[in-house]
């Protein structure tokens, strides 16, 4: 049910800019309508439709590694998921249908890339500059509040050394469907989720598949299955059963958080179980077994879920290399051991520039401080990853230290939006035109986060993952479980903020 519109005492409402029309931005838009009755918001997205990463990533085998009934909005449960782990196209359709249901398309400017956000202290507003990707024209618009949710998996990482490869080449995040893999010699660089998925999907099609993965991933069996028509009928007719199913998934996911604490019994048991699973699927006489046992602490890098990755790698036409790549020529990759492989197609599953957060968008806050430059120098400084003292009236979604390695990020997004909604409501009730978290609050919180991170495998696992920045500081992950985040963001302590 949508509440009646909330206004300032003079009858006005804040003009709100939402960056991004993926899960984050759409959550903000829906909650503004439902909880505050506000319609005075605009979403800017550089793509041509909603969905964010689930619109853009279309590589073969693309799917979610969180169960469908948990990787969805709590206020928009879907009883008709086809599988326990949904493919990309089905997730995108779910996002699109939800945007249509809440009539959000009229608020969205597509092919519109936010170039910069500049805080104007004199008028307590953000100057938002947007580039139209079709016309290349720029325009500036004033907004009272910015909700910044461009997404973390947004800017593909292209290692420069692969520029020398002149054959067919594609990044998983910018898939070219015109490239055929049928009966080709294909190389895949990477060992993360996208690499695992594209390897499994491509193996039956190709002549040879060469997999380059210096640090093999920890692989957990994935309980994949299709939902029967009977189960879908039950979920439709008896929604409480679907809710119970969702919370059971959430509960068991929360238990897995213990695996990420140093020297925990859960971590030791899980390490034993995953190595045992590998050895069952790839026997000792196969040299690939030793290649695929990770030499770093479980959980230090993202744990990948798959029920058929090891059987795929065990195929005779699939080769695995853990040696460092020494050189790239026009049509081949050379390794440090002196061997080289000639390829028809090179697939880069090399991930994203997660540490860049908002780049190339520029954000200048109080005192003309460039937010990204400050963060690169000193590390991100935020309060629950949502607010930063140098950027008043801005709320960040999936910001620093809010990522997960064990549960659904949609849960975190909803907590963050609810937190922002409380502050926007308080602003309006007080008649305030600006609000910023106190610097002392921010510093105290970041010290607490760092202390807790020191107890985790992410800090001590020695695996050089994308979780950490160039200085080795973990900037992406929430160090506690999701229930802790919910408890601590459920009710805002307004004394931690300066309202003006």
N, C-alpha and C positions, 0 to 999 in steps of 0.2 A: 504494500500500500504506500502510495506517495503522499508525503506530508504536505500541508499547506505551505506556501512559500514563506521563508523567513526573510526579514528585511532589517535594515538599520532603522533607527528612530525616525529618520527623515523619509522613509519609504524606499530608499535605494537598496540595491543589492550589489555585492562585489562582482566585478568582471574578472573571470577566472580563465587563465590559459592552461591548457593541459597539453603537455608534449608527449606525443605517442598515442597510437590507437591499437596497442596490443592489449594483453591482459591487464597491465597496470593502468593505462590511461582509461580504458573502458570501465574498470572497477571504480575509478574516481568519478567518472561521469555518472554512472548509475547511482552511486551513493549520494552524490550531490543532489540528484533528482529525488531519490527515495527519502533521504534523511533530512535534507534542508529545504526541499521543494524548489531548488534553484535551477534555472534554465540559462542563466547568464554565463555560460562557459563555452569555450571553443577548443576543439582538439585539432592539433596540427600533426600530420603524419607524412613522412616523405614517400611512402608507398602509395599504390593506387587503390588500396582497400584496407579493411581492418585486419588484425591478426598478428602484426609484428613478425616475430621469428617464425610463427606457424604459417604465415603467408609466404615468406621469403624462402625458407628452407624446404626445398622440394627434391633433394637428392634421393636416390634409390634406397629404400629401406627406412626412411626418416620416420621416427616414432618417438613417443614419450617413454621415459623409464620410470615414471610414477604411475600407479594404477589410475585408470580413467575416473573412477568414482571419487577419487581424492584430488586428482588434477582437474578440478572444476570448481566453479563458484559455489559457496555454501548456500547462497540464496537462489541458485539456478541449477539444481541437481538434474542430471540427465539420466532417465531410466533406460535409455535406448542405446547405450554404448555397445558397440559390436564385440569388443574384446576387452580383456583385463588391462592391456596396455595398448592404447589407441594409436593408429597411424596418423601422420601429419594431416592428411586431407580431412579426416573426420574431426580432428581437433579444430582445424580452421573453420569447418562448417558449423561447429558448435559455437565458436566465437562470433561468427557472422550472424547466426540466427539470434543470438542473445542481443547483439547490437541492434538488429531489426526490431526485436520485441520491445526494447526500451526506447525506440525511435531516436537513436543516436546519430544516424547518418546525416541528419540536417545540421548537426553541430560540428561535423568533421570537414576540415579542409585537407584533401588529399594532394599528393605530389607537392607538399609544402614542407620545406626543410627549415627548421628553426636555426638561423645562423648565430644569433646572439641574444642573450638576456642581460640587460643592464639595469641595475637598480638606481632609480632617481630619488635621492634622499629628500629633495625639496618637495616633491609631490607624493612621496611614499607609494610609488608605483614602479612597475617593471616596464622598461622599453624593450619590446620584443620585435626583433627583426626576422622576417621570414622570406625565404627565397622560393619562388614558384619554379619548380624543376622543369616545367614545360615552356614557360615564357622567359625564364631566367631573370625575371623582374624581381625587385626587392620592395618590401613595404615594412614600415614600422607601425606598431600598434601598442597602445598603453593598456596594461592589465594591473589589477589590484593584487592578485594572487597568482602564483605559478605552481602548478603541480607537475613535477618533472619526472616523467617515466618513459624515457626513450628505449629502455631495455639494455640488458648487459650483453646479450648475444646478438650484437648488431653490426660491428665493424670487423670484417674478416681479417685474420692475421696472415699475411703473405711473406714468408721468409724470403729475403732478397736473393739467396743463392739459387732459388728455383727460376729466377728470371732468365737464366741461360738455357733453359729447356725450351726448344722451339717446336716440339711436337704438340699434339692436342693436349691441352692442360685446362683443368677446371678445379675451382675450390668448391667444397661441398655446400658452402653458404651461398654460392652464386651459380647454381647448377645450370648447365646448358643442355637442355633435353635433346638438342640436335646431335649431340655426340653419341655415337653408337659404341657399345662395349662388346657387341657380339663377335666372338672368335678373335678378339684382340688380345695383345699382350699389355696388361694394365698394371700400373704401379700405384699403390696407395701409401701416402706418408701420414703417419699419425697412429695413435693407439687409444684415442678417446672414444666417446659415444658415437660420434658421427663416423669415425673410421670403422668401428666395429659393425655398425649397421650397413654401411655401404659395402664392406667386404662380404658380409653374409649374402646380401642381395646380388652382388656382382659375380660371385664365384661360379654359379651355374652357367653364366653366359660367356665367360671369357675363355681364351685359349690358355693363358697363363696369368696368374695373379701374384704380384710381388708386393709383399707387405713390409714396409720400413717402419720399425718401431723400436727406438733405442731403449725405451722403458715400457715394457709390456704392462697392460692394465691388470688390476685385480678384477676378476670376473665372478659375479655372483649368479647362480641359476635364476632364471626369470620364470615365474609361474604364469606363463601365457596360456590363455584359453578363450574360446568364444562364449559369449552369453547366449544361452538357449532362448527360444521364443517364450518358454514358460517362465524363465527367470525375469525376462524383460516385462512380461505380463504382471508378475508379482510386484516388481518395482513400481510399475505404473499404478496398480490398484492399491497397494499397501506401501505408501511412501515411508512410513516409519521403519520398515524393514530395510529400505535402501539407506536410510540415515544410519541405522545400526551397522550395516555393512561398511559404510564410509568410515565411521568412527572406529571400527575394529581395525581397518587398514591404518588409520592414523595412529592408533595405540601401538600397534606392532612396529610401525615406522619409528615412533618415539623411542622404543626400546633400543633400536639400532644406534641411537646417538651415543650410547655407552661405548660402542666400538671405537670411537674417535678419541677417547681419553687414554693417555699414556699408560701402558702396562696394565690395562684393565683386563679382567678375566674374559669379558666379552670379546675384546680384540684378539686375545690369544686363541679363544675357541674358534672365532670366525676365520682367523688365519689358517688354523689347522683344517677347518672344514673346506675352505676354498682351494687349498693346495690338494686336498684329497679329491675334490671334485675334478680338478684338472688332471690328476694322475689316472683317474678312472676313465677319462675320455681320450687322453693321449698317453699311451703306454710308455714305459721306460725305454724301450728299444728305439723309440722315435726321438731323434735329437731335438725335435721341436719342444719336447716336454721341458727340458732344462732352459731353453730360450724363453719360454713363456711364464716361468715362475718369477714374479717380481722380486727384486733385491732391495726394495724399500718397504717401509712400514705400511701395513694395511690401512687404507683410509687417508693416507697422506695426499694421494691424488684421488680423483673421483672414482668410486667403485662402479663398474659397468655391469649392467644386468643383461644376461643373454643365456638362452638355453641351447643355442646351436653354434656359438662362435668357435669353440674348440673343435667340434667335428668338422667345421668348415676349414679351419687352419690345418687339420690333419689330412686334407685331401692332397693327392699327389701333385696336382698342378698348381697348388698354392705354396708359395715359398715365403719364409719369414726371415727377416734380417734384423739383427740387433746391433750390428757394427755401425759406427758413425759414418755418415755420408761425407765423402772427401771432396768430390767434384761433381758438377752437373755439366754435361755436354749437350749438344743439340738434341740428341735422341736417346741418351742413356744416362744412368746414374752410376757413379763409381763409389765404391766403399773403401774404407781404410785397410781392409784385408787384401786389397788389390783386385777384387772381383768387380765386374760391372754388368749391368743388365740393360739391354736395349728395349725401349718401351714404345708402344703405339700411343698410349694415353697415360697421362699422369694426373692422379686425383690427389689434391691437397686437402687433407682432413686435419688442418693445422689450427683449428679453433679461431678464437676471436681476441680482439684487443680489450680484454675485460678490465685491465688496469687503467684504461683511458677514461672510463666512466662516461663523461658527456662529450668528449671530443668527437668531431671537430667543432661542436657547438661551444661558443665562448660564453662564460658566465662571469660577470663583474658585479660584485656585491658592494657592501659598505666600503667607503673610502677608496672606491675604484679597485678593490682587491680582485684579482683574477683567481677564481675559485680553484680551477684545475692546476694552475701554476703553484698556488699555495699548497695544495694537496700533494703534488709531485715532490715538492721540497721537504715538507714536514710530515707527509702522510695524511690521509683523510681525517678530518675532525668533525664529528657529527654527534647528534643525540638520537640514539636508537636508529641511526642510519637515515633518519627522516628529516631532521632539521640541522642546519649549520648556522652558527652565530653570525657569520659574515654575509649571510643571504636572508634578510627578513622576508616574510611573506612567501617563502618558498618551501615546498614540501617535496622531498625526494622519495621516489618509489623504487625499491630494490637498490637502494644506495649502499654505501660501504658497510661491510660487516653485517649484512642481512641475508646473504646467500646461505644455502643449505647443502649438506651432503647426505641427508638421510630422509627428508620428508618433502612435502609439496610446497613449492614456492608460492602457490596461489594463496595458501593460508597466510603467509607473511604479508603478501600484498594487501589482503583484506584487513589485517591488523594495522598496517601502516595507513591505509585510507581512513579507517575508523578513527585513528589517532589525529589525523589531519582535520577530519570533519569536526571533531570536538574543539579544536583550536579555532577553526573558522567560525564556528557557532559562538564561541566565547568572544572573539573579536567583535562580532556583530552585536552581541548583548551588551558589551562594554562601550560600543561606539568607537572602538579603536580602528585606526587605519593601517597600523603596522604592528608586527609581532616578531620577535626573534628570541631564540633560546639564549640564555645567559652563557657567556663564555666559561664561567666557573663551573657551571653545570655540565657543559660539554667536556671540559677537561677532566672532571671527576669521572664521568661516564667512560671516556676513552681509556683512562687508567685502569678502570675495572675490567674493561674488555680485554686489554692487553694482559692483565694478570691471569684471566681465565684462559686465554689463548695459549699461554705458556704451559698449560696443563694438557694440551691436546697434541695429537700426532701431527696436526697441520704445522705446528711450530717446530716440532722436534723430529719429524719423520724423514728429513733429508731427501726430499724427492724433487725439489725444484719445480713446483707446480704453478699453474696460473693463479692459484689462490693467493700468492705472495707478489708484492711489487719488487722493483729492482733492488731495493734495500733489504729484501727478505722479510718485510713486514706483512703479516696476513691482513689483507684489506677487504676481502670478499665475504668471509664466512662469519655467521653468528655462532659464538662459542658455546652457548647453552642450547637446550632443546626448545621446541616450538611452544610448549606450554608456558615456559618462562617468558618468552617474548610476549605472548598473549596477556599474561598476568601483569606484566610491567607496562604495557601500552594500553591496557583496557580502560584505565582511568588516568587522565592527564593531570599532573600536578602543575597547576598554572603558576605557582610561585617560582617555578623554574624558568619562566619566560618574562620578557620585558614587553609590556603592551603600551603603545603610544597612540 
